Amino acid sequence: MNGLDRFRGRLDELDDQIATLFGERFAVCREIALYKRANAIPMMQPARVAQVRKRYLTRGADAQLPQDFTENLFELLIGATCRMEDELIDAPYPLDVPSVPDTPSAAQPPPAASAAQPPAAERRGAR
């Protein structure tokens, strides 16, 4: 055992926690996508994205993270979750995504896609 092993062990623990938290965040985003799909809500919500971005940058600064790292992490995370939401909202079949307790759509199964639902580009609105 060298002197770095304890630090590396702690980093491994933190990385496990980060991966778990990202997994939980994506699970909630899946629920949000299903809720948006069921209620014909546009995927892109610019005011919410701006609110979350501001919070990320503030928390990153509070944690003394480099601003460019925080900005890049936010863009990567939002980009990935928006793509996932698009795929779920646009799926041409009923979806069976595990529910997250205490979320608005957890008690409601998603409806099948219908011809009455507008095309994805119209639901998303301007990005």
C-alpha positions as CSV (number, residue, x, y, z in Angstrom):
1,M,0.0,0.0,0.0
2,N,1.4,3.4,-0.9
3,G,0.5,6.8,0.4
4,L,-1.9,7.5,-2.4
5,D,-4.2,4.5,-1.8
6,R,-6.3,6.2,0.9
7,F,-6.9,9.2,-1.4
8,R,-7.6,7.0,-4.4
9,G,-10.1,5.0,-2.2
10,R,-11.9,8.1,-1.3
11,L,-12.0,9.2,-4.9
12,D,-13.5,5.8,-5.9
13,E,-16.2,6.3,-3.2
14,L,-17.0,9.8,-4.4
15,D,-17.1,8.6,-8.0
16,D,-19.6,5.9,-7.0
17,Q,-21.8,8.5,-5.3
18,I,-21.6,10.8,-8.3
19,A,-22.7,8.0,-10.7
20,T,-25.5,7.0,-8.4
21,L,-26.7,10.6,-8.2
22,F,-26.6,11.0,-12.0
23,G,-28.6,7.8,-12.3
24,E,-31.2,9.2,-9.9
25,R,-31.3,12.5,-11.8
26,F,-31.9,10.6,-15.1
27,A,-34.6,8.5,-13.5
28,V,-36.4,11.7,-12.5
29,C,-35.9,13.2,-16.0
30,R,-37.5,10.0,-17.4
31,E,-40.5,10.6,-15.2
32,I,-40.7,14.3,-16.3
33,A,-40.6,13.2,-20.0
34,L,-43.5,10.8,-19.4
35,Y,-45.4,13.5,-17.6
36,K,-44.8,15.9,-20.5
37,R,-45.8,13.3,-23.0
38,A,-49.0,12.5,-21.2
39,N,-49.9,16.2,-20.9
40,A,-48.6,17.4,-24.3
41,I,-46.1,19.7,-22.6
42,P,-43.2,20.9,-24.8
43,M,-40.0,19.2,-24.0
44,M,-37.9,22.4,-23.9
45,Q,-38.7,24.7,-21.1
46,P,-36.2,27.6,-21.6
47,A,-37.1,29.4,-18.3
48,R,-36.4,26.3,-16.3
49,V,-33.1,25.6,-18.2
50,A,-32.0,29.2,-17.4
51,Q,-33.0,28.7,-13.7
52,V,-31.1,25.4,-13.4
53,R,-28.0,26.8,-15.2
54,K,-27.9,29.8,-12.8
55,R,-28.1,27.5,-9.8
56,Y,-25.4,25.2,-11.2
57,L,-23.0,28.1,-11.8
58,T,-23.7,29.5,-8.3
59,R,-23.2,26.2,-6.6
60,G,-20.1,25.5,-8.7
61,A,-18.6,28.8,-7.6
62,D,-19.5,28.1,-4.0
63,A,-17.7,24.8,-4.3
64,Q,-14.7,26.6,-5.8
65,L,-15.0,24.7,-9.1
66,P,-13.5,26.3,-12.2
67,Q,-16.3,28.1,-14.0
68,D,-15.6,26.5,-17.4
69,F,-15.9,23.0,-15.8
70,T,-19.2,23.9,-14.2
71,E,-20.5,25.4,-17.5
72,N,-19.4,22.3,-19.5
73,L,-20.8,19.9,-17.0
74,F,-24.2,21.7,-17.1
75,E,-24.2,21.7,-20.9
76,L,-23.3,18.0,-21.0
77,L,-26.0,17.0,-18.5
78,I,-28.7,19.2,-20.0
79,G,-27.9,18.0,-23.5
80,A,-28.0,14.3,-22.5
81,T,-31.3,14.7,-20.5
82,C,-32.9,16.7,-23.3
83,R,-32.0,14.0,-25.8
84,M,-33.4,11.3,-23.5
85,E,-36.6,13.3,-23.0
86,D,-37.0,13.8,-26.8
87,E,-36.7,10.0,-27.3
88,L,-39.2,9.2,-24.7
89,I,-41.7,11.8,-25.7
90,D,-41.4,10.8,-29.4
91,A,-41.5,7.1,-28.8
92,P,-44.3,5.6,-31.1
93,Y,-45.4,3.1,-28.5
94,P,-46.5,3.0,-24.8
95,L,-43.6,3.3,-22.4
96,D,-43.0,1.3,-19.3
97,V,-40.4,3.3,-17.3
98,P,-40.0,2.5,-13.6
99,S,-41.7,5.0,-11.4
100,V,-39.8,7.3,-9.0
101,P,-41.8,7.6,-5.7
102,D,-43.5,10.9,-5.0
103,T,-43.4,12.2,-8.6
104,P,-46.4,13.6,-10.4
105,S,-46.6,10.8,-13.0
106,A,-45.7,7.9,-10.8
107,A,-49.4,7.0,-10.3
108,Q,-50.4,7.5,-13.9
109,P,-49.3,5.1,-16.7
110,P,-48.3,7.0,-19.8
111,P,-50.8,7.0,-22.7
112,A,-50.0,5.5,-26.0
113,A,-48.8,8.0,-28.6
114,S,-51.7,9.3,-30.6
115,A,-52.2,11.1,-33.9
116,A,-53.6,14.0,-31.9
117,Q,-50.2,14.8,-30.4
118,P,-48.3,17.5,-32.4
119,P,-44.9,16.6,-34.0
120,A,-41.9,16.7,-31.8
121,A,-40.6,19.9,-33.3
122,E,-43.8,21.7,-32.4
123,R,-43.8,20.3,-28.8
124,R,-40.2,21.3,-28.2
125,G,-40.6,24.9,-29.2
126,A,-37.5,27.1,-29.9
127,R,-34.3,25.9,-28.2
